């Protein structure tokens, strides 16, 4: 097994600032915009972006939630191991709002398809966008593309992209792991 560093901590930080600026360009004051971190790994990215927007760019009153898609996945009955659901925390209606799904890696697109189904329980958004840190563009099973992407990675199927966050793994780093 080999591991190659795709993004260092400094590069991740630069990308986070760029993504935050792109969000500000499109959404300005965020009064009708909601950030939704897709559980489990998208929540780290969502928290970071919210913190950057509030602390560095002085955007106030950003609504943010977490969405668990475990039981909306099309493969949830196809696994032998028991599934562990995460927590959904959306304590507001998304009716008529602009929703930005946030996830760390866009791979096959199946998680996003599940999120599209799951969010309907909280109302009908006026618009849904997708922000990802890593876009694995050659691995899509569904026609889903990000509106905002940190880095595009051309990884083949036996390679895994691992995003580590300082809050969970001790450091910010993105690695390509080959078995």
N, C-alpha and C positions, 0 to 999 in steps of 0.2 A: 504494500500500500504506500503510495507516494502522496505528498501534500505540497501544493504550490500556493503561495500567498498571492491573492488577486488584488486585495485592497488592504492597506495598512490603516492604522488608527487615524493618522493624519488625512489620508485620502477619504476615509469614511466621513470624517468631520467636514471636509470641503464639499463632498457630495450632499450631506445633510443641509448645509447652508444653501447650496444651489437649489435643492428641492424646495426648501422653505421660501426662497425668493420666487420661484416659479408659482408656488401656491398663492403668494401675495399678489403677483401680477394678475392672476386669474380671478381671485376671490376678494381682494382688497380688505374689507373689514370682517369677513367671516360671519356676518349676521345671519345669513341663510345657508351657511355651510357647516357640515358636520364631519368630523374625522372619525372613521371607524376602523380600529385595529382588528385584523382578523386573527383570532386565537389559534395557536398560542404565540407564534413568533412575531406576528405583525404588531403586537401590542408594544414591543420594545421600540420599534421604529416610530409608531404613532406617538408614544410618550415623548420621545426625543424631539420629534418635529413640533409637537405642541409646546414643549419647553423652549425650544429655539424661537418659535414665533412669538411667544409671550415675553421672554427675557431679552432676546437680542433685537427683535423687530417691533416690540411694543404693541403687538396685536392683543386686544383684550377680549375676554368672554368667548373663548373657543369651546364649542360643544364637542366632546369626545366620548366615544364608547368603545366597548369590546364586543365582538360578535363571535360566538362559538358556532362552528359549522359541522360539528361531528356527526350529527344525525341527519344532516341534509346531504351528506356525501353520497355519491352513487355507488361507492364501494364499501359502505360501512357494514354491510351484511356478508361481505366476501372474505373476511379475515378470521383467522382462528383465535387470535388473542382478543381478550375483552377490550372494548374501547373505553377510554377515560375522557369524559367530557370536560371541557373547560367552562369558565363562567362567562355568560353573556351579561354585559352591563351596559344597557342602553335605557336610561331613565328619562327619555324624552321621545316625542313623536318625530318621525322623519317625514311625515306628510308634507309634500310641497317643498322640501329642503333639497339642497345639493349635498349628496353624500360622496365622500372620498374614501374608498376602500384602501387600506394600507396593509401591505404584506411585505415580508422580507425577500422572498424569491418567487417569481412567476415561472412555473415549470410547465405543466401540462394544461393549465387553465381550469382544471376540475375544482379546485378550491374556490376560485372566483365564481364559477357557475353555482356552487353550493351557497356562497355568500349572497348571490343575487336572489336565490330562493328564500334564504333565511331572513333577509332584511324586510321582506314583504310583511312579516308579522308585526312590524313596527310602523306601518304606514306605507304610502306610495311616494317615493322620492320624486322630485321633478327632474333630477339628473343624477347619474352615478358615474363617477370617475374612478380610475385605478392608479395608485402610486405604488411602485415597487423599488426596492433597493437594487435588486438583481433581476434582469430579464434574460432567461435562458431561451432565446428565440427559436432554436431549432427543435424544440421538444414539445411543441403544442399539440394537444389532442383536440382542442376546441378553438374556434376563431376569436380569441380574446387577446387584446393588445393593451399595454399600459398607456395611460395618458402622460404619466411622469415616470421616468426611469432614472435610477442612479447610474447604473452601468449595464451594458449589454455583454453577455458572456456566451461564447459559442462552445458549449460543453456537449459532449456526446453522452449517450445514455448510461454508460458504465461509470461516468464521472459524477460526483456529487458536489454541489456548491453548499458550503457550510458558512453561515453567518453567525459570528459570535459577538455578543454584546457585553460591555463592561458590567452591566447590571446583573447579568446571568452567568457569564462565562469568565469574567475577570479582565477581558480586554475586547476592544473593538477590532475585529479583523474578519476578512472574508477570504476563505480558502477554497481551492479546488482539490478534491480528494479523488484519487484514482485507485481502484481496487486491483 
